[in-house]
């Protein structure tokens, strides 16, 4: 099984602000080479929250190359010749797209990728969640320093190999055939999210078959199942949510939207793209959104949107 695993860390909330990248190259199911680079991010500033996660700050990258320099000095050839695996590819591939910026206009090949988080949800039913450290513990994989881009990339590579072994798949192609997945792709004129019919089917039936009593008791929906589609819909959009939601917590909705690349705000303005309206939403917000011509989405419509 041959592929590369990639992980990015970012300096701030901008998807273009890659500040480190880790790459693990896998040949015949084994990690045979690795690459790690600190990157001078664009825009060049660090949010304290991001630094608290990965430990990188301005002083570490002030004299480091830009992402474009790193990409053109060899990373492009590594990516060109391999399928990429990421854990939560919706995030890492969004970082790649935004960091490439205008260079995408001259991209002369397809960047192909799959997501170990999505695949983990398909194949590991007993996990409490599908975060990288959790799945690594499940398979006995060592993860030395979570949120170090290289350590995460190596762990993602080993996890992907373990997931493939569980299906007796010895190539990415046979792996995807077993999973009935559609490979993700970035091209010069757009991108196709990595997707699988299983998670959409499972999620749709989770909603359709959930009795009213279960909803009333707060038995909710795992929004992570919809990350790839959510990124396509809400990336770079300004979203406001208001009211009470039956199938998920407000905090989970906020985290989901931010992970999809949306800017979540609390007040309606002319810059707002979507208002997600729950029950008992205040009439003032609804009236203002209506006057401004903002897309108003009910909880039911939101579920239909992200369920593809």
N, C-alpha and C positions, 0 to 999 in steps of 0.2 A: 504494500500500500504506500503510495507516494503522494505527498502533499506538503504544504507549508502551513504552519499556525502563526497567526499574527495577533498581537495585542498592542493597543495604544493607551497611553495616559494623556490627559488633556490639562492645560493650565487654567482654563476657566470654562464658562458655560458655552463658549463658541466652539462649534464642532471643528473649526479649522485650526484650533489651538493645540495641536499635537505637541507634547513636550518630551515624549519618549516613545520608542517603538521597540518591541521585541519580536524576533522572528526565529522560529524553530523549523528546520528543514528535515523532513521525514522521508527516508528511503527504505522500502521493504519493511515498513512498520517500526523502524527505529529512528530516533533523533540522531542525525549524523553531523549536523552543523547548526550553529546558532549565531545570531547577530543582535547586538543591542546598541542603540544610539540615543543619546540625549539630543533634543531638538530645540532650537530657538523658536518659540511659538509665534504664531500670527493670529490675533493681535498679541503683542508682547506685554502681558500682565498676568499675574497669578491671583486667583481667588484663594483666600485663606482656607476655604473648605477643601478645594482640590489639593492644596499642599498638605493639608492634614491627612489626606488619604494616601498619597503616594510619596510625600516627603521631598518633592522637587520644588525649588523656588528659583527666582530670577538669577541668583548668584551661581546656580549650577549650570545655567544654559546661556548666559550672556554672550559667551564667545563660541557657542556651538553652531553648527550649520543649520540652515533652514531645511524644511521638509523637502522643498524642491531640489536642493543640492544633494540631499541623501537619496532621493528618488532617482535622480539622473546619474548618480555615481554607482549604480548597480542594483538598487532595490527594484527598479523597473524591470530588469531582466529576470530577477528571481520571481517576481509576480507574474510576468508574462508567461512563464513556462510551467506554472504550477496552479493547482486549485488551492484556494485559501480556505482555512478553517478558522473561525473565531468563536469565542464563547460570548454570546449575545452579539451576533454579527450585525444586527440592526444598528448598534452603536458604532462598532469599529469600522464598518464599511461606510457609514455616514462620515466619520472622521476622515477616512481616506478620500472620499469624494470631495469634501470641503477643503481638505488640505491641498489636494491637487488643483482645485480652483479652475482657472482658465485653461490649465494644461489638459483638462478633459476634452477641450474642443479639438485637440490634435491627437487624441488617443487612437491608435491604429489597431488595437486588439481588444478583445473582451476580457475583462477581469472577472473570473468565475469564483464563487465562494459558497460555502455551506456553514451552518450554525450548529455547534455542539450543544448549545443550550436547548434549542428546539428538538434536536435528536434525542438528547437526554430525557426530555419530557415524554417522548414517544416510547422509549425503551426501559426506563427505570420508574416503576410505578410506586416503589416503596419509599422514595426519598422525601424528607420533610419539605425541601425546596430544591431548586435546580441551580443554585449558585455554584460557581466553580469550586470553592472549597468543599462544599457539601458533596458534590459528585466525586471529587477526588478522594474524600474519606470513604465514600461508598465502595470505590474500586481499589482502595489501598494505595493511592498515588500520592507521593510526597509533593507538597506545595510549600516551598520554603518561605517565600515572602510574597503574600498576596498583594496585588497592586504594584509589584515590580513587573514591568512589562515583559521582561524576558522570562522570569519565573512563571508568570501566567501563560505565556505562549508555550513554554515547554509542558506545563501541566495540561493545557488544552490539547496539545499534540498527543500526549499519552492517553488522555481521556478518550479522544477520538479513536485511537487504536483499540482501546478496550471496548468501546461501543461497537466497533466494527467486528471485533472478535466474537462478540455475543451473538452475531448473526452469521458467523463463519464467512464473512466477506473479506476477500484479500485484495480488493482494489476499491478506490472511491466509486468507480462506475458500478460495481456489483453492490456496494453498500447502498448507493442511492436507488438502485433497482429494487432491492429488498424493501426499502423505506417508502417507495413510491413518492419521492420528493422531486420537486422542480428546483434545479440549481439556481442560485442567485447570480446575477450578472450586472456589472457596471460597464457601460459603453459610452462613447462620445456624446450620445444624444439622450441618455437616460439610464435607468437601471430597473432590474427585475428583482424583487425581493425573493430570498430563499423561502420556500413554502412547502407545506405538505398537507395532503388531504386529511390525514389522521387528526391533526390538532384542530383543524377547522371543523371536522365532523364531531369530534369530542366536545369542543366548546359550544357548538351550535346546539347539540343535544343536551349539554349541561343546562343551557338556558331554557330550551323548549320543554324539557322534562322536569324542571324544578317546580315542585308544587308551591302554591301560594303560601302554605304554612311554613315551608322551608325558607322562603324569601323573608317572611315576617320574622323568622328567628335569626335572620342575618346570615344564612348560608349563602355565601357569595360566589363571585366569578373570579377566576384567576386571570387577571388582565395580561399577565406575561405571555399567555398563549397567543396573544394577538400582536406581539411586538413588531413583527416585520410589516404587517399591514398598517399598524398605527404609525410607524415611522414614515411610510409613504404618504399618509393622509395629513399628518400634523407637523412634520418637520418644518421648521422655520415659520410656523404659524403662531399667531397670538391667540390664546384661548382663555376664556373665563368660564368657570363653572359655578353654579349656585343652586341651592336647594338641598333636598334629601334624596339620596339614591338607594335603591332597594338591593341591587346586586353587587355593590362594592362600596368600600369605605371612601370617603372624600379624600383622605390622605393617600390611599392607594391610587385613586384617579389622578391626583396631582403628580405622584411619583411616576406613574405610567406616561403621562403626557410629557413630563420633562425628559424622561428617558427616550421618548420618541423624537425629541428635539424641538418640542414646542416651548414657547415662552408663555408661562402661566401667570396671569395677573388677576387681581381681585376686582378691578373696576373696568367698566365698559368705556371704550373710546372709539374714535374713528379708525384706529389701528387694529381693533379687535377683528379677528377673522371668524371665530366661532364662539357662541355661547352655548354651553351644555347645561340644559335646564332640568333640574330635578323637581321633586314635589315641593310644594310650599315655598317656591321661589318668590322673593319680594317683587311686587308689581313695578317698582321704579326701574329695576334693571331690565325687566322685560320690555317696558315701554321705551326706554332709551335705546335698547338694541333694535327694536322694531323701527324706530325713527331713523336710525343710522343704516338700516338695511343690512344688518349683520346676520349671518347664518345662525339660526336658533335650532338646536338639536335636542330632542327629548332623549331620555335615557334609552328608550326602546330604539330610536333611530341611531343613537350612538353605537349600540350593540350590533345593529344591522350593518353599519358602516365598517366597523373593525372586523366583522365576521366575513367580509368579502362577498 
